[in-house]
Amino acid sequence: MERLLTSLHDLLDPETYPPPPPDAPKPFFPLNLKCSVLHNVASGITYLHERSPPIIHRDLSARNVLLNSGMVAKIADLGVARIVPRMRIAAP
């Protein structure tokens, strides 16, 4: 089983206690890592939507994107996801 270390939310907005001083530098989140996480999430949603029948997540947020030790993003918490039958388009 894969161990997922943190969520995207925690990476973007770390809740530390005690809070850091106001002049402390913010955590660095490089552009290439942002693009990689975005690509991982888009690939995961594409995978769900291309299933037969498609799966709709319905609760995608930074808290539901988990990151492993290699900073690869995984979509989590499919608790409110729905399987949706393919819609037929009626001819006019």
Steps between C-alpha positions, in 0.01 A plus 500: 500500500627845409558753777367846422677758714301820467220672315532776245313722746767446766773577249331822386388616845695326775337527840788525740490542873626726633441727201816624327605862549345745251834558327570127448533393135211305352564140391641482148280318246687507167316542170613164364354326807172693462478391135578140594228491769252662260583240234456214751159631608385554141614147409313356798177681415535397135540138612184519712297669227610254230388194697198317369274618655676826598567591862444859613699600811271783621734618779835580340696743718857549619415295812405204277825501303765300687873501426739209538872521584582567133251791498269309264140611551222246553127575510339380823168492684254365250231489768256721311603384152228377269499260209310666220341317211598625156240744372346443161455807288162498332492582130308820418 
